[in-house]
Amino acid sequence: MTTQDQALEAEIQAKGANVAPRVTPADIEANIVSEHYFTATDGVVSATGSFPNGFGPSPLDLITICVLVTKNGTKLVGANEGPVSPENFDPELGRKYARQKAIDQLWPMLGYELRTKLAAP
């Protein structure tokens, strides 16, 4: 859970907005069974056996992709296009932002699942 998630969760609890069932950051994390990261270059090399443009550094090196697999087998893909200037690229930040984009897709899915459970007689 990120520091931002922790701060938001603390605020929700402080304001008493946690009295009814809801999806929490802990629910999100508990639903992820595996996560995988690669760059677009990794994908091209895997698919074609050669580097884009034949060699060396490529703009595709700046694109980070995260695939999350959930307990029920759902696969979520998040991508971070990276910085405009290659000198600003940081692999750890690329993974962080790509993961967050994948997680952003999981929130509504778990919300729908909870709503369905709550609506059941």
TAFEN-V499849 format. One record per run of one state. SS is the DSSP state (alpha for helix, beta for strand, coil for the rest). FROM is the first residue (numbers start at 0). TO is the last residue. If there is no record, write none. Layout:
ss/from/to
SS/FROM/TO
SS/FROM/TO
This chain:
ss/from/to
coil/0/1
alpha/2/13
coil/14/23
alpha/24/30
beta/31/38
alpha/39/47
coil/48/50
alpha/51/53
coil/54/57
alpha/58/61
coil/62/62
beta/63/69
coil/70/73
beta/74/79
coil/80/84
alpha/85/87
coil/88/89
alpha/90/118
coil/119/120
